[in-house]
């Protein structure tokens, strides 16, 4: 598969790593909260040295019960971070994590962002799909119910795999009708799902290959790992590596992670495994 990112065709026949850069004070994992200029630059530099394919910068924490911030505050956080990053690393490929079309427009038009990563799959902003079509950027279509503040109150599914797949198929069709062809799907691990439901999705991840678009897996240090092991996010690197390998075996083309080096190594081992 290929993905057009700022007129560059990215070959996803070998999976790539998306490194998480949070310019927020309240993201669930402190290790990737970059709130100073020095920390942002150091974090991105380390990721690039470790082989990151793109970075995903977010200015609004989407953990359960996250604080609500205004669009202006989100734009301010992102703009500061993007200016710092692009001044030092002008060639880095950037995705922005936002569910607001106004934020998407601002970062694409002012900073040349290549992709918008929308946790809501367009459900929290009715203008998002047409904005993406107008901007002609790549788009991550993720499944979630409700908002970050309410999502864990809406976790009843008759069949979580078929319902998430149906949601993504329906929204993907809408995007295609608008002329948006560079779409990545994400089943939304941890968003409006129980631990058991997350593992059902991971176990059946290959079903999502029928959508015929690249698949993103965001499993890094999430509660579906920490709750099983009785640990916190700081101790979840090994579990993340294990989960990422399962995601690769299920067909994931992009791993969204806090720890780039370990994810790149996981992909290398997976590639070697496939050669035998």
C-alpha angles and dihedrals in degrees: 000000000000132000124201108225113177091332092310116116109224114203110223096181081105110046119244135209126244111202119213119232113179116191090188132105095221111045112139095246113056093198092075100039104114108186101154129063091240093051093049093051093044092048095050093043091053092049092051092049089050093055106262116177095205139342125238113210121195132187099182121061111230098189115128111289092008118173114267113238130186124258089246091055091048091050091048093052093046095045092053092049095045093049091052094047098044094047090059100028107029094166099052115119110237134200120186121215107220140126095200120096092207090057091046092052093048097051095043096046096042104033107023094241110187101210141019117218107204116188091194099054089231095306097114096051120036091201096055099093096048089045091054090048091051094046092046095219132139117267136207109215109202131182119238137142123221120342133309086265096051107023097103090058091065106057104125114120131165088207114359095196097051093042095050090045091050092050092051093045093051094047092043090055090052091052093048091051088056090052097256106141104158098079130149119195126217122187089212106240109209096012112114091336137110123233090259093050091051090055092048088056092047091048092052098036092124089067088072091063087080087075087071095221131103116282124223123202119199106187102132114143092329126160091253084072102035095048092053092051100036093237137115129248094269090065097044103090095103092047090049091054091051092048092047091055090053089050092051090051088052092055106268114163097185128040113201106206148159092218110055102177094055092046092050089051090050090055090049092054091046091052091050090049090055092053093063 
